[in-house]
């Protein structure tokens, strides 16, 4: 556990991973939150972790908000550990040396483009879209809610297949545990921040979420487009140029 806590602490700093990759990871997290696996079921999730009835979520915002915060801690912790493991795997296989070549950079970019095309639902791979469900008892404590968040993060993977796969691929490409953990921390924040906001501000945001649910197709297009764009930038080498430009604009930040 101390090792995992140290990794979680290190993930708060953008060390080896780039600012661009972190922004993409965070955006992928937000888009994962907006998928049909999460957003339409949000009242149920909030009710489950807080123990408050769905009809009463708006009148118990403090209790629901605190529960959603604990749930989010579990989600983020799970992704940080997954990212650290992915980065360690990349380190073990010396992935950085592979990616240093133009050919491997192009292959990595093409993989992200393929993920983007699959996200657009132009081509369907049914076994990747299959839903997995976990039956859990309602958590009765802060620790129980946190553990429920850990399980939720693991179970969400199959539903956000290509968004998750793209970020975990970037974590592997970092080639070190801290860089991988940092990227997945950003991804977890993308899911967690709107989740916590929903808990504290459920009454005010419910109308917004109802409007968003009418545009799931647009969200899918944006998700796929983001992955395709990032893949093309990576394959063409333009991502490096963007990173250099950002480094000149923001010299104090490692991009």
Residue pairs with C-beta under 8 A, 6 or more apart in sequence:
4 77
4 80
4 81
4 84
7 80
7 81
7 84
7 177
7 178
7 181
8 77
8 80
8 181
8 185
10 178
10 181
10 182
11 80
11 83
11 84
11 178
11 181
11 182
11 184
11 185
12 182
12 185
13 182
14 22
14 182
14 253
14 254
15 178
15 179
15 182
15 254
16 174
16 175
16 176
16 178
16 179
16 182
16 254
17 170
17 174
17 179
17 180
17 182
17 183
18 243
18 254
18 255
19 243
19 246
19 250
19 253
19 254
19 255
20 239
20 242
20 243
20 246
20 255
21 170
21 183
22 182
22 183
22 186
23 186
24 166
24 167
24 170
24 226
24 230
25 167
25 170
25 183
25 184
25 186
25 187
25 190
26 186
26 187
26 189
26 190
27 190
27 226
28 163
28 164
28 166
28 167
28 187
28 190
28 223
28 226
28 227
29 167
29 186
29 187
29 188
29 189
29 190
29 191
29 192
30 190
30 191
30 193
30 194
31 163
31 190
31 219
31 222
31 223
31 226
32 38
32 156
32 160
32 163
32 164
32 187
32 190
32 191
33 39
33 190
33 191
33 194
33 195
34 212
34 216
34 219
35 159
35 160
35 163
35 216
35 219
36 216
37 131
37 156
37 159
37 160
38 45
38 156
38 159
38 191
39 209
39 212
39 213
40 213
42 195
42 198
42 209
43 54
43 57
43 202
43 206
44 54
45 71
45 152
45 195
46 52
46 54
46 57
46 64
46 67
46 68
46 198
46 199
46 202
47 53
47 54
47 57
48 136
48 138
48 148
49 67
49 68
49 70
49 71
49 139
49 145
49 148
49 149
50 57
50 60
50 63
50 64
50 67
50 68
50 199
51 63
51 67
51 138
52 60
52 63
52 64
57 64
57 202
57 203
58 202
58 203
58 206
61 199
61 200
61 201
61 202
61 203
62 200
64 199
64 200
64 202
65 196
65 199
65 200
66 199
67 145
67 199
68 195
68 196
68 198
68 199
68 200
69 196
69 199
70 142
70 145
70 146
70 149
71 145
71 146
71 148
71 149
71 152
71 195
72 149
72 188
72 191
72 192
72 193
72 195
72 196
73 146
73 149
73 192
74 145
74 146
74 147
74 148
74 149
74 150
74 151
74 152
74 153
75 149
75 150
75 152
75 153
75 188
75 191
75 192
75 195
76 149
76 185
76 188
76 189
76 192
77 146
77 149
77 150
78 149
78 150
78 153
78 154
78 188
79 153
79 184
79 185
79 187
79 188
80 181
80 184
80 185
80 188
81 181
82 153
82 168
82 171
82 184
83 168
83 171
83 180
83 181
83 182
83 183
83 184
83 185
83 187
84 177
84 178
84 180
84 181
84 184
85 177
85 180
86 168
86 171
86 172
86 180
86 184
87 171
87 172
87 174
87 175
87 176
87 177
87 178
87 179
87 180
87 181
88 176
88 177
88 180
89 172
90 96
90 171
90 172
90 173
90 174
90 175
90 176
90 180
91 175
91 176
91 177
94 175
95 172
95 173
95 175
96 173
96 175
98 104
99 105
99 108
99 173
99 175
102 237
105 234
105 235
105 237
106 235
108 169
108 173
108 231
108 234
108 235
109 231
109 232
109 233
109 234
109 235
109 236
110 231
110 235
111 169
111 231
112 166
112 169
112 227
112 228
112 230
112 231
112 234
113 227
113 228
113 231
113 232
113 235
114 231
115 162
115 165
115 166
115 227
115 231
116 162
116 223
116 224
116 225
116 226
116 227
116 228
116 229
116 231
117 123
117 224
117 228
118 125
118 128
118 161
118 162
118 224
119 162
119 163
119 220
119 223
119 224
119 227
120 220
120 221
120 224
120 225
121 220
121 224
128 158
128 161
129 158
129 161
130 158
131 158
131 159
132 155
132 158
132 159
133 155
134 151
134 155
136 148
136 151
139 145
139 147
139 148
153 188
156 164
156 191
157 164
162 223
162 224
162 227
163 223
163 227
164 187
166 227
166 230
167 183
167 184
167 187
168 184
170 183
171 179
171 180
171 181
171 183
171 184
172 180
174 180
174 182
174 183
197 205
198 205
198 209
212 219
230 239
232 238
233 239
233 242
243 255
246 253
246 255
247 253
247 255
